[in-house]
């Protein structure tokens, strides 16, 4: 029994020693690089659109790589441990030992595959959301270029436990812009791309949603309360729900929030009005927003 445990310990040490050395070398090189290099930037950066989703996708990719590596390591390590014991320590391996090892490997494999499928599904959802946020952000960027539309535009504004996709500050008020990416379903060989807005609901070809509209309303109230507290002024705030790639069929008056397609946003936005803001108010609001979003480290 003692020999078996001793052999197992030696086998594990031999197996993980190269990995430990590689990790130490990588860590050492990174520390040396940080020590010898400094960023040329002198200030933190503003968040781009979809920054939270970008970070999430990056983390999910690392997690996915880790899970795949765990599967490979498990598949290699289990038989390797047995073979090392048999070869170096003359421990006889019975058929039962191989069967038990195989069962353990299959259970571990199934567990990891389940996690991988969950990660892949979440990553696909985040990629769709990020693509739609990027599309809406680029449409909004066009608003700040003409001289007669002096808007301030911010992306991915962090609040407690959630983020606001876009915030536009201008002479016509403050606008909370939320993006919802929804895949188009192919039904009987044709794509259905119309969403009906009725009874405070988004009626898609395959399902109905109320939460996006309610979410925008909640976010508008949060931003209004925050800006009033931060600036001491009653700031006019309105919400916009954007559905990129969908034709929006309004069956009700949609102003709380405004509900638009991605392509209609730059055409309709200049006509929207939450409340008049003077330049001093715009600057005060912009200052408060920048304190919240200028949090990307220069390193």
Secondary structure, DSSP 8 states (H G I E B T S, - for coil): -HHHHHHHHHHHHHHHHHHHHHHHHHHHHHHHHHHH---S--S-B---TTHHHHHHHHHHHHHHHHHHHHHHHHHHHHHHHHHHHHHHH-----HHHHHHHHHHHHHHHHHHHHHHHHHHHHHHHHHHHHHHHHHHHHHHHGGGTSTT---EEEEEEEETTEEEEEEEEETTEEEEEEE------EETTEE--EEEEETTEEE-SS-EE-HHHHHHHHHHHHHHHHHHHHHSS---EEEEEEETT-EEEESS--BTTEEEEHHHHHHHGGG--S----HHHHHHHHHHHHHHH--B---
